[in-house]
Every structure is written in structure tokens, then in C-alpha cells.
Amino acid sequence: MSTIESNLKNQPIVLISVLSQPVTTPPPSVLISTASSLTPNTSSPAIFHDDKPIEKYYKKNKQILFEFDQIVKDIRFQLNEQLKCLEQRIETQLSILSEVQEYFRRRSDVEFDYAKNLDNLHKQIGQRHRAQKARRETWIFQSIYKLWDTIVQDTRTHVKYHTIMSDICGKYMYDKFNEIAEDTRRMFMKCKSVGLASHEDIYKVLNELKSTMKTYHQYQSESKQAEQKLSNILQQIAKIKSAKKQKTMEKRVEKRQMKYTETKVKAFKARNDYLMTIESVNAALQKYCSDDVPDLIDCMNFGFHTSIAKCIQMYLSAQENIKRGRQITIETLNRAIADLDTIVDKQKYLEYYSSIFTIPKRIKFEPHKGDEVSTVNAQVLIRDEMQSRFIQMQNRLASLKTENDEIFKTIEATEQSLMENITTKNSDVSDLFKDLNLPQNNSKNARKEIEDYYVEKFKQYTLSSNLISRLQARHDIMQKALGATPPAGAAEDNNLISRPIKPKQIGRAPILGRPRLFGGKLLDYIQVTQQYIPLIISSCVSAINRIGLHNQGIFRVPGAQVDINQFKDAFEKGEDPLVNITGREMNSVAGVLKLYFRELKEPLFARDMFDSFISCISKLNSIINLNYSTKLT
């Protein structure tokens, strides 16, 4: 039995009876007086009764406590399930990685047996995959699964192999995959400790909420008892006609009224603390599910896809040196590597397990019987204290945000160092065809040191962000209660479109290889090629301006699909097929330009700017209508 439950059971019988009685009549009005004499006055309104009494069913303390414990139990269960799911996710990744590793090991064994044995290997892997299809249903949510599938499907085309390829697959790559698996498991255990620390932080604020809830209901009960006692003594005075006896009762009335005032102030403070703690807990849960879980997944997977990509790129280098006819295979694998995207993997995984990773329902305020105020109020008796707390919280928030930004900058610098440590491992094995010396890796200890520092800073950043989120929730609700104005810098210029602040991202990976022109990201392509206006846009627009503006149905009449595909392939290779274009092919030129914009992974007009564009257009229409109305008048 918990301490709160035992305390509630030890409450006086009077308190239990008061809690169980429904509100049918308003309590007597009391006027607090500071004078030495007190005259009964039942017609004046009480300063504490800021809400009209209504008939309503109120939950008992035990019921409220039971429901809260059930909520905490559900949250605790969900948090534990999240860690289990994340562990399952890592095991899935390692299972896929193990399959890729097994593939290369077995390929080394069958390299000398040539095409027949290699075809048998392809069939065996396909059969095992089909046999374990039920166990691998979540593989499709990993971008490395597409890479593995591409490698397996490409096995039929592997008909010429050398001893060097056997050495690469059987020695270096096998050891490299073992290293990746070891690094991934080690990183998961460290990040799991961060997740457990975040869970402990959430459990701490939930316990704080439980304590404030108990205090709130206790003080509300005491306030009701004091109010009842004051009402009884006032009724007694009203019945006494003797002035001498009334004077004798005045001290008792004054004492009861002081007690009533004291308990009411405590009740106000307890209610405000209860409401602020609820907001703090909800903010903590929101922050954890919205930001911490994705960041935790990013931290667990940091360098995982990059390491695999580098290992596979080494395999591609060997393929290029064996035969140029493998170019089609190389391009296919390059596309699979380019599709390695930890953000997409994370989003698919969270969507698949949406019931587990969803944000818990917001905890609602459970009012005490007779208390209908569900917001934080700055009562006269506690306004100065709240103002002081608000200023202190503002200063602390500013300090914490500055410190948090510095921690994130340190994380970004550490990520860069860790990524440099990963990318410095040479994936080009051309030298193996000359001296057959495998590259040595002596940076393992250095990576572990950087890794430990990175995870520690990530832990500091996560816990600091959680604290800021909770304090910000308290700050906002206190600011609303006090009627304080936001800082001057928060005002927005209505004449400008405010770009949303880009969220901080943990574990941002570099761009691998040359990004695709069609079906890729425009910013990634510009960053790698340094073409601030891609060739396809400048060439197509120039051709249309020169000879296509008078073509009937330009951008409406479809072009020849064969010509569009030829233009697409040429632009993808970096060539300009529109140098000697004729007017008859203008519809195909417009078609390939439309196809390019249509296949962009992210639209030209960013989704995060959609609301700003709509708001700008609405304001512009309002200004035009206003000007038009002014001219009419």
C-alpha cells in the first residue's frame, strides 16, 4: 500500500463524510475583517468564492488516486515497451546485417566455383528469406533491407570472380561487419542508459504530481472544514441576543476566521502547484515522445548506415576493377546506398508501431468537490509570490536555454569528429590489386573515446531539454495567470513570411555518393554538384524561351515518352541533350521538366512553408479588399 493511500485512509471520519456529500447549497458567505471587533454579516459576499456553486458529482480521493495510479502504471508500461521495441529494432538491424555478412562470407567460399555455385547461393538465400518471411516482416522498414535485397538479386549477374574478391569478402568485409555489429550493440547499450535516465526523470515528475495532488485535496478538505466551523459559529452569534455574550464570541470568531483564511490560502497555493505540475508532466511526456524518442533512435543509429555504406562502397570499388561490364550493377547498388536514410527508417518504424510510440493522453485536472477553478489564478494573497517565482523562472529558463544551445553545439562538433572517424576508414580497395595489403584500422580506441563523450553530451542535452520543456510549461501558464506580456523580441513583422525554426537533429549523416537528379532532394544535389540552378532547369527554360513560347499547348500537350526518357537519362549523367533541339521536340522538353519537378523527393515549395504562404496570401487579399473598399468610399 502506498504512503498516499495509507495517509488517505488515516484521515478523520469527518473529512471522509464531507468528501462524500454532494454540493446542494452554497456555503455561508464570510467577510474577513482586520479590526479587533467582528460583527456577523451574512449578506456580504466571501472573497474566496470566485465560482458559483453547482450540483456536480465529484470523485472521491481514493478514486482519484486509483485512477492516477492507473495512468502512471500505463505510462510506465508504455515506456518499458518502447525500450523493448527499440531493442527489437536494433536486433532486426543486426539480423539484416548478419545476413549481409553471411552473404559475403559464403560468397567468398563459392567464388572459385564460378557461376553455378553462385546461382545456388542466390536460390538458397531467397528460400531462407521466404521461409522466415513472418519473422522478417519489419525488415521492409529498414533502408539497409533494400540494399541487401539488391545485392542478393544481383547475384545472378556475378559470373566472373577473382581471388582478390574472395580475399575482400572473406577477410576484410567479414571483420568489418563484426566491427559494425559490435559498435552498434555498444552504442545501443549506452543510449539505452540515456533512455532509462529519461524514464527516471519522468517517474520523478509523476511522483511530484502525485504528491501535489494529495496536498491539494488535503488542503481543500481542511479549507472546507474551516469554512464549516466558521459558518457554525456565525450562526450561533446570530442567535445570541445578549451583547455581552456576542462580545465573548468575537474572539472565537476572529480565531476561526484567521484559520479559515490560512487554510484557504494554502488551498489556493496547492491548487496552483497542482495545475502547474500537471502542465509540467504533460510537457515532459510531450517532449519525450515527440523529441527524445526520435533523438534516441538517431543516437542509437549514429554511424550505422554510414559504416555499412562505406563497407559496401569498398565492395563496389573491387567490382569496378574486375570488369567494366558491371556498371549496371554498380549503379543499382549506388542507388540502394543513396537510399540509406536513417530519418526515413525512423519515420517508417515509428508509424508502424504508432500505438506504442504515440504520445500518452494528456493528464486532466481533477477538481476537489466544490472547486470549479481549473486554471492557475494569481489571487491577491499570492500574486506577489507568484510574480517573484515567475521572474526567477524566466531567468532560469534563459540560463538553461543558453546552456542547452552550447551543449547542442558541442554535440554537433562531436558528431563531426565521430563522422570523420567513420569516413576516414578507406573504402577504396584499388591498392589491393597492386600489393594485396589490406588496410589497417587503428582508430578503434579513438572512436570509443569520442563515442563516450558524444553519448554523455547527448544525455546532458536530453535531460536539459526535458527540464526546459517542463519549466517552459510552468512559465507559460504563470505568464497567462499574471497577465505578463511576452518579450519585445517575440513580436512578428506582419509584412514578412516567418520561416519556421529548423528543429535540431541528432545524428545528421553526410550525403553518400552523388545524389540522384530525378527522385532526389534538390538541396542535396546542389550541395554536392555546386550547381545552384541544376542543368535540367536552366537548359529546359532556355530552350523553351528560345523556340518554344509559340508552340501551341506547351506544358499541356504531352511529349513523346521515348524522347522524355532519353532526355532524363542524359541529364542524370550530367549531359545537356538540348543543345541542338528543334521546335518539334518542345513538348518533350516541357515534359521532362515537369517530370523532374514531379519526382522531387521534397517539393519545390517546402511543406513547412505552406502555412506561411497561405497566411501571406490571405493578408494580401485582405489588403487588396481594403484598398478597393477605400477607393469606392
ZAMAR-180808 format. One line per field, with one value per residue (C-alpha): chain; x, y, z; residue number from 1. Coordinates in steps of 0.2 Angstrom, whole numbers. Layout:
% ZAMAR-180808
c = (A, ...) .
u = (X, ...) .
v = (Y, ...) .
w = (Z, ...) .
k = (NUM, ...) .
***
This chain:
% ZAMAR-180808
c = (A, A, A, A, A, A, A, A, A, A, A, A, A, A, A, A, A, A, A, A, A, A, A, A, A, A, A, A, A, A, A, A, A, A, A, A, A, A, A, A, A, A, A, A, A, A, A, A, A, A, A, A, A, A, A, A, A, A, A, A, A, A, A, A, A, A, A, A, A, A, A, A, A, A, A, A, A, A, A, A, A, A, A, A, A, A, A, A, A, A, A, A, A, A, A, A, A, A, A, A, A, A, A, A, A, A, A, A, A, A, A, A, A, A, A, A, A, A, A, A, A, A, A, A, A, A, A, A, A, A, A, A, A, A, A, A, A, A, A, A, A, A, A, A, A, A, A, A, A, A, A, A, A, A, A, A, A, A, A, A, A, A, A, A, A, A, A, A, A, A, A, A, A, A, A, A, A, A, A, A, A, A, A, A, A, A, A, A, A, A, A, A, A, A, A, A, A, A, A, A, A, A, A, A, A, A, A, A, A, A, A, A, A, A, A, A, A, A, A, A, A, A, A, A, A, A, A, A, A, A, A, A, A, A, A, A, A, A, A, A, A, A, A, A, A, A, A, A, A, A, A, A, A, A, A, A, A, A, A, A, A, A, A, A, A, A, A, A, A, A, A, A, A, A, A, A, A, A, A, A, A, A, A, A, A, A, A, A, A, A, A, A, A, A, A, A, A, A, A, A, A, A, A, A, A, A, A, A, A, A, A, A, A, A, A, A, A, A, A, A, A, A, A, A, A, A, A, A, A, A, A, A, A, A, A, A, A, A, A, A, A, A, A, A, A, A, A, A, A, A, A, A, A, A, A, A, A, A, A, A, A, A, A, A, A, A, A, A, A, A, A, A, A, A, A, A, A, A, A, A, A, A, A, A, A, A, A, A, A, A, A, A, A, A, A, A, A, A, A, A, A, A, A, A, A, A, A, A, A, A, A, A, A, A, A, A, A, A, A, A, A, A, A, A, A, A, A, A, A, A, A, A, A, A, A, A, A, A, A, A, A, A, A, A, A, A, A, A, A, A, A, A, A, A, A, A, A, A, A, A, A, A, A, A, A, A, A, A, A, A, A, A, A, A, A, A, A, A, A, A, A, A, A, A, A, A, A, A, A, A, A, A, A, A, A, A, A, A, A, A, A, A, A, A, A, A, A, A, A, A, A, A, A, A, A, A, A, A, A, A, A, A, A, A, A, A, A, A, A, A, A, A, A, A, A, A, A, A, A, A, A, A, A, A, A, A, A, A, A, A, A, A, A, A, A, A, A, A, A, A, A, A, A, A, A, A, A, A, A, A, A, A, A, A, A, A, A, A, A, A, A, A, A, A, A, A, A, A, A, A, A, A, A, A, A, A, A, A, A, A, A, A, A, A, A, A, A, A, A, A, A, A, A, A, A, A, A, A, A, A, A, A, A, A, A, A, A, A, A, A, A, A, A) .
u = (0, 7, 10, -3, -16, -12, -12, -29, -36, -30, -40, -53, -71, -77, -66, -72, -90, -88, -79, -94, -108, -114, -114, -133, -132, -119, -108, -111, -103, -89, -81, -63, -60, -44, -52, -52, -71, -81, -99, -108, -113, -121, -126, -108, -100, -85, -69, -64, -79, -75, -86, -105, -109, -117, -123, -110, -103, -86, -74, -68, -50, -47, -55, -44, -29, -33, -36, -20, -10, -18, -12, 6, 5, 0, 14, 27, 21, 22, 40, 46, 38, 46, 63, 59, 54, 70, 79, 70, 73, 92, 91, 82, 95, 109, 99, 99, 117, 121, 113, 123, 139, 134, 131, 149, 157, 148, 151, 170, 168, 159, 170, 181, 166, 160, 143, 134, 138, 134, 117, 114, 119, 106, 92, 97, 96, 79, 72, 78, 71, 54, 54, 57, 45, 35, 49, 56, 40, 48, 63, 55, 56, 75, 83, 98, 85, 83, 102, 103, 89, 98, 114, 105, 95, 111, 120, 114, 124, 140, 149, 167, 176, 194, 205, 205, 187, 187, 200, 190, 174, 181, 193, 191, 172, 168, 179, 171, 153, 158, 165, 149, 139, 150, 149, 130, 127, 139, 130, 113, 118, 124, 109, 98, 105, 101, 83, 82, 88, 74, 62, 68, 66, 48, 44, 51, 39, 25, 29, 29, 12, 6, 12, 5, -12, -13, -8, -21, -35, -29, -29, -46, -53, -45, -52, -70, -69, -63, -77, -90, -84, -84, -101, -107, -100, -108, -125, -123, -119, -134, -145, -137, -146, -135, -122, -110, -111, -108, -93, -86, -89, -80, -63, -68, -75, -59, -48, -60, -59, -40, -39, -51, -41, -25, -32, -40, -23, -15, -28, -25, -7, -9, -21, -9, 5, -6, -11, 7, 14, 1, 7, 25, 21, 11, 25, 38, 28, 26, 44, 50, 38, 40, 58, 68, 62, 67, 83, 87, 84, 95, 109, 107, 109, 123, 136, 127, 121, 137, 148, 138, 138, 157, 159, 148, 157, 173, 164, 159, 177, 183, 169, 174, 192, 186, 175, 168, 153, 147, 142, 124, 126, 136, 123, 110, 119, 123, 105, 102, 116, 109, 93, 101, 92, 90, 77, 66, 69, 65, 48, 43, 47, 38, 22, 22, 22, 12, 1, 17, 26, 11, 10, 0, -16, -15, -17, -33, -36, -47, -55, -60, -78, -84, -68, -73, -57, -47, -34, -19, -25, -15, -25, -22, -15, -2, 1, 17, 24, 19, 27, 43, 43, 39, 54, 65, 59, 61, 79, 82, 74, 86, 101, 96, 92, 109, 117, 107, 112, 130, 128, 120, 134, 146, 136, 137, 156, 157, 146, 158, 173, 164, 159, 176, 182, 170, 173, 192, 192, 196, 183, 193, 202, 211, 228, 223, 226, 244, 251, 237, 239, 223, 221, 224, 212, 220, 206, 195, 200, 199, 181, 177, 183, 173, 158, 158, 159, 146, 133, 137, 133, 118, 112, 115, 106, 91, 89, 92, 79, 66, 69, 67, 51, 44, 49, 43, 26, 25, 32, 18, 4, 11, 13, -5, -11, -1, -6, 13, 17, 29, 47, 48, 58, 44, 33, 32, 33, 16, 25, 37, 35, 42, 52, 49, 64, 73, 72, 88, 93, 104, 115, 114, 123, 133, 127, 134, 139, 131, 113, 100, 94, 76, 68, 81, 82, 86, 96, 107, 110, 115, 127, 136, 137, 138, 125, 114, 102, 103, 107, 90, 81, 92, 93, 75, 70, 82, 76, 58, 62, 71, 59, 45, 35, 24, 21, 3, -1, 16, 16, -2, 1, 12, 28, 35, 39, 54, 61, 57, 67, 82, 82, 81, 95, 106, 103, 105, 123, 127, 125, 115, 104, 95, 110, 103, 85, 71, 54, 46, 53, 47, 33, 45, 57, 42, 38, 55, 55, 38, 44, 59, 48, 35, 48, 57, 58, 54, 43, 50, 39, 43, 29, 35, 32, 14, 5, 16, 12, -7, -6, 3, -9, -24, -16, -13, -31, -37, -26, -32, -50, -47, -39, -54, -66, -57, -57, -76, -79) .
v = (0, 17, 31, 42, 28, 25, 44, 45, 30, 39, 54, 59, 52, 70, 73, 57, 62, 79, 72, 60, 74, 82, 100, 106, 123, 137, 139, 154, 170, 176, 193, 194, 209, 215, 225, 219, 218, 207, 209, 195, 199, 185, 197, 201, 190, 180, 185, 167, 160, 165, 152, 149, 133, 120, 102, 91, 73, 74, 59, 53, 55, 36, 35, 50, 42, 25, 32, 42, 26, 18, 32, 31, 12, 14, 26, 16, 1, 11, 17, 0, -6, 7, 2, -16, -11, -1, -16, -26, -13, -15, -34, -33, -21, -33, -48, -40, -35, -53, -59, -47, -53, -71, -67, -61, -75, -88, -79, -80, -99, -101, -88, -101, -112, -98, -95, -112, -111, -93, -96, -109, -96, -84, -98, -103, -85, -82, -98, -94, -77, -84, -97, -83, -71, -70, -66, -53, -43, -27, -28, -18, -3, -3, 5, -7, -21, -13, -14, -32, -36, -28, -37, -54, -51, -45, -62, -70, -57, -61, -74, -68, -68, -67, -72, -54, -53, -69, -61, -45, -54, -67, -56, -38, -36, -50, -42, -25, -32, -39, -22, -13, -26, -23, -4, -5, -15, -5, 11, 4, -1, 17, 25, 13, 20, 38, 32, 24, 41, 50, 37, 40, 59, 56, 45, 59, 72, 59, 56, 75, 76, 63, 72, 89, 81, 74, 90, 99, 88, 88, 107, 108, 97, 107, 123, 116, 111, 128, 136, 125, 129, 147, 146, 137, 150, 164, 156, 154, 173, 177, 168, 176, 192, 197, 210, 203, 185, 192, 201, 185, 175, 188, 181, 164, 171, 180, 165, 154, 167, 168, 149, 149, 162, 152, 136, 145, 152, 135, 128, 142, 138, 119, 121, 132, 120, 105, 113, 119, 102, 94, 106, 101, 82, 84, 95, 82, 67, 78, 82, 64, 56, 70, 74, 62, 45, 50, 58, 42, 32, 44, 42, 23, 23, 36, 30, 13, 17, 26, 12, 0, 11, 13, -6, -8, 5, -4, -19, -8, -2, -21, -24, -9, -16, -33, -29, -13, -23, -22, -4, -8, -17, -3, 10, -1, -3, 16, 20, 7, 16, 33, 27, 23, 36, 35, 48, 38, 22, 30, 38, 21, 12, 24, 24, 5, 5, 20, 13, 10, 26, 38, 52, 47, 56, 72, 71, 81, 92, 83, 96, 94, 95, 112, 119, 123, 133, 124, 137, 144, 160, 174, 178, 194, 185, 175, 187, 194, 177, 171, 186, 183, 165, 170, 181, 168, 155, 167, 170, 151, 147, 160, 152, 134, 138, 146, 131, 119, 128, 127, 108, 106, 115, 103, 88, 95, 96, 79, 72, 79, 72, 55, 55, 60, 45, 34, 41, 41, 22, 20, 11, 11, -5, -1, -4, -22, -26, -20, -26, -36, -27, -25, -8, -7, 1, 9, 21, 10, 16, 34, 31, 24, 39, 51, 40, 40, 59, 61, 50, 59, 76, 68, 63, 81, 88, 77, 79, 98, 99, 90, 102, 117, 109, 107, 125, 132, 125, 132, 149, 150, 146, 158, 171, 169, 170, 185, 194, 197, 202, 192, 199, 213, 202, 190, 202, 197, 208, 205, 210, 196, 177, 169, 153, 140, 137, 121, 108, 102, 85, 72, 61, 70, 59, 66, 64, 47, 47, 58, 61, 57, 71, 63, 57, 65, 80, 97, 104, 88, 89, 107, 104, 90, 97, 116, 119, 132, 130, 112, 110, 102, 118, 131, 121, 117, 135, 142, 130, 135, 153, 152, 142, 135, 150, 150, 131, 128, 118, 120, 111, 105, 93, 78, 74, 58, 46, 39, 57, 61, 45, 49, 67, 61, 48, 62, 74, 61, 58, 77, 79, 93, 84, 101, 109, 105, 104, 108, 115, 99, 92, 106, 96, 83, 96, 103, 85, 81, 97, 93, 75, 82, 93, 80, 67, 78, 69, 86, 98, 114, 124, 117, 109, 118, 135, 130, 139, 154, 155, 154, 167, 179, 177, 179, 195, 201, 198, 207, 222, 222, 222, 235, 247, 243, 247, 263, 269, 265, 276) .
w = (0, -5, 8, 0, 1, 19, 23, 15, 25, 41, 38, 50, 48, 46, 31, 23, 26, 19, 3, 0, 2, -14, -15, -14, -6, -6, 9, 20, 15, 26, 26, 33, 44, 52, 66, 84, 84, 72, 68, 60, 42, 32, 17, 11, -2, 3, -6, -9, -18, -35, -43, -42, -33, -44, -42, -48, -45, -38, -37, -20, -15, -16, -33, -40, -33, -40, -57, -56, -51, -66, -78, -70, -72, -91, -94, -86, -96, -112, -108, -105, -121, -130, -124, -129, -146, -149, -143, -156, -169, -166, -166, -183, -190, -184, -191, -208, -205, -201, -217, -227, -218, -221, -239, -241, -231, -242, -257, -253, -252, -269, -278, -286, -291, -303, -309, -305, -286, -286, -293, -280, -266, -273, -273, -255, -248, -257, -250, -232, -234, -239, -225, -212, -220, -205, -194, -206, -209, -201, -212, -225, -214, -214, -229, -227, -232, -249, -250, -245, -257, -271, -268, -267, -283, -292, -288, -304, -314, -305, -316, -316, -299, -294, -279, -274, -272, -262, -250, -249, -245, -233, -223, -223, -225, -213, -200, -204, -202, -185, -180, -186, -176, -160, -162, -164, -149, -139, -144, -141, -123, -120, -127, -118, -102, -108, -111, -93, -86, -96, -89, -71, -74, -80, -65, -54, -60, -59, -41, -39, -47, -35, -20, -26, -30, -12, -5, -15, -10, 8, 9, 0, 14, 28, 20, 19, 37, 42, 32, 40, 58, 54, 47, 63, 75, 64, 65, 84, 86, 75, 88, 103, 108, 123, 118, 132, 125, 107, 113, 121, 105, 94, 99, 94, 78, 74, 78, 66, 53, 53, 52, 38, 29, 32, 25, 10, 5, 7, -4, -17, -17, -18, -32, -42, -39, -44, -60, -64, -60, -72, -86, -82, -83, -99, -106, -101, -109, -125, -126, -123, -136, -149, -147, -136, -143, -161, -155, -145, -161, -171, -157, -157, -176, -177, -190, -193, -211, -215, -209, -220, -234, -233, -232, -247, -257, -254, -262, -277, -279, -281, -294, -304, -306, -310, -325, -333, -338, -320, -322, -322, -306, -298, -302, -295, -279, -278, -279, -264, -254, -258, -251, -234, -224, -205, -205, -217, -207, -191, -198, -205, -189, -178, -190, -189, -170, -168, -155, -144, -148, -148, -135, -120, -117, -108, -89, -84, -69, -56, -46, -27, -23, -24, -33, -51, -55, -67, -71, -62, -54, -47, -31, -22, -7, -18, -33, -26, -23, -40, -48, -39, -44, -62, -63, -56, -68, -83, -78, -75, -92, -101, -92, -96, -114, -117, -108, -119, -135, -130, -127, -144, -152, -143, -149, -167, -166, -158, -172, -185, -176, -175, -193, -198, -188, -198, -215, -214, -215, -233, -243, -260, -262, -278, -270, -266, -284, -283, -267, -259, -242, -233, -225, -206, -194, -179, -174, -164, -147, -153, -159, -142, -133, -145, -143, -124, -124, -138, -128, -112, -120, -128, -111, -104, -119, -117, -99, -100, -114, -104, -89, -101, -108, -90, -84, -100, -97, -80, -86, -99, -88, -74, -88, -93, -75, -71, -87, -91, -109, -119, -123, -136, -147, -149, -160, -178, -193, -202, -219, -218, -220, -205, -209, -195, -185, -191, -177, -170, -177, -168, -179, -195, -208, -223, -241, -248, -266, -280, -276, -290, -300, -303, -287, -276, -265, -273, -259, -258, -277, -276, -261, -270, -288, -283, -297, -289, -303, -310, -328, -332, -326, -335, -351, -352, -348, -361, -374, -371, -371, -387, -398, -388, -382, -398, -398, -396, -380, -372, -354, -359, -374, -368, -377, -384, -369, -379, -380, -362, -356, -367, -360, -342, -344, -352, -338, -325, -332, -332, -350, -360, -373, -378, -387, -405, -400, -413, -411, -414, -398, -387, -379, -374, -366, -356, -352, -345, -335, -327, -324, -314, -303, -301, -295, -282, -265, -257, -266, -273, -261, -244, -234, -218, -228, -233, -219, -221, -239, -236, -222, -234, -247, -235, -229, -246, -251, -236, -240, -258, -252, -240, -253, -265, -252, -248, -266, -268, -252) .
k = (1, 2, 3, 4, 5, 6, 7, 8, 9, 10, 11, 12, 13, 14, 15, 16, 17, 18, 19, 20, 21, 22, 23, 24, 25, 26, 27, 28, 29, 30, 31, 32, 33, 34, 35, 36, 37, 38, 39, 40, 41, 42, 43, 44, 45, 46, 47, 48, 49, 50, 51, 52, 53, 54, 55, 56, 57, 58, 59, 60, 61, 62, 63, 64, 65, 66, 67, 68, 69, 70, 71, 72, 73, 74, 75, 76, 77, 78, 79, 80, 81, 82, 83, 84, 85, 86, 87, 88, 89, 90, 91, 92, 93, 94, 95, 96, 97, 98, 99, 100, 101, 102, 103, 104, 105, 106, 107, 108, 109, 110, 111, 112, 113, 114, 115, 116, 117, 118, 119, 120, 121, 122, 123, 124, 125, 126, 127, 128, 129, 130, 131, 132, 133, 134, 135, 136, 137, 138, 139, 140, 141, 142, 143, 144, 145, 146, 147, 148, 149, 150, 151, 152, 153, 154, 155, 156, 157, 158, 159, 160, 161, 162, 163, 164, 165, 166, 167, 168, 169, 170, 171, 172, 173, 174, 175, 176, 177, 178, 179, 180, 181, 182, 183, 184, 185, 186, 187, 188, 189, 190, 191, 192, 193, 194, 195, 196, 197, 198, 199, 200, 201, 202, 203, 204, 205, 206, 207, 208, 209, 210, 211, 212, 213, 214, 215, 216, 217, 218, 219, 220, 221, 222, 223, 224, 225, 226, 227, 228, 229, 230, 231, 232, 233, 234, 235, 236, 237, 238, 239, 240, 241, 242, 243, 244, 245, 246, 247, 248, 249, 250, 251, 252, 253, 254, 255, 256, 257, 258, 259, 260, 261, 262, 263, 264, 265, 266, 267, 268, 269, 270, 271, 272, 273, 274, 275, 276, 277, 278, 279, 280, 281, 282, 283, 284, 285, 286, 287, 288, 289, 290, 291, 292, 293, 294, 295, 296, 297, 298, 299, 300, 301, 302, 303, 304, 305, 306, 307, 308, 309, 310, 311, 312, 313, 314, 315, 316, 317, 318, 319, 320, 321, 322, 323, 324, 325, 326, 327, 328, 329, 330, 331, 332, 333, 334, 335, 336, 337, 338, 339, 340, 341, 342, 343, 344, 345, 346, 347, 348, 349, 350, 351, 352, 353, 354, 355, 356, 357, 358, 359, 360, 361, 362, 363, 364, 365, 366, 367, 368, 369, 370, 371, 372, 373, 374, 375, 376, 377, 378, 379, 380, 381, 382, 383, 384, 385, 386, 387, 388, 389, 390, 391, 392, 393, 394, 395, 396, 397, 398, 399, 400, 401, 402, 403, 404, 405, 406, 407, 408, 409, 410, 411, 412, 413, 414, 415, 416, 417, 418, 419, 420, 421, 422, 423, 424, 425, 426, 427, 428, 429, 430, 431, 432, 433, 434, 435, 436, 437, 438, 439, 440, 441, 442, 443, 444, 445, 446, 447, 448, 449, 450, 451, 452, 453, 454, 455, 456, 457, 458, 459, 460, 461, 462, 463, 464, 465, 466, 467, 468, 469, 470, 471, 472, 473, 474, 475, 476, 477, 478, 479, 480, 481, 482, 483, 484, 485, 486, 487, 488, 489, 490, 491, 492, 493, 494, 495, 496, 497, 498, 499, 500, 501, 502, 503, 504, 505, 506, 507, 508, 509, 510, 511, 512, 513, 514, 515, 516, 517, 518, 519, 520, 521, 522, 523, 524, 525, 526, 527, 528, 529, 530, 531, 532, 533, 534, 535, 536, 537, 538, 539, 540, 541, 542, 543, 544, 545, 546, 547, 548, 549, 550, 551, 552, 553, 554, 555, 556, 557, 558, 559, 560, 561, 562, 563, 564, 565, 566, 567, 568, 569, 570, 571, 572, 573, 574, 575, 576, 577, 578, 579, 580, 581, 582, 583, 584, 585, 586, 587, 588, 589, 590, 591, 592, 593, 594, 595, 596, 597, 598, 599, 600, 601, 602, 603, 604, 605, 606, 607, 608, 609, 610, 611, 612, 613, 614, 615, 616, 617, 618, 619, 620, 621, 622, 623, 624, 625, 626, 627, 628, 629, 630, 631, 632, 633) .
***
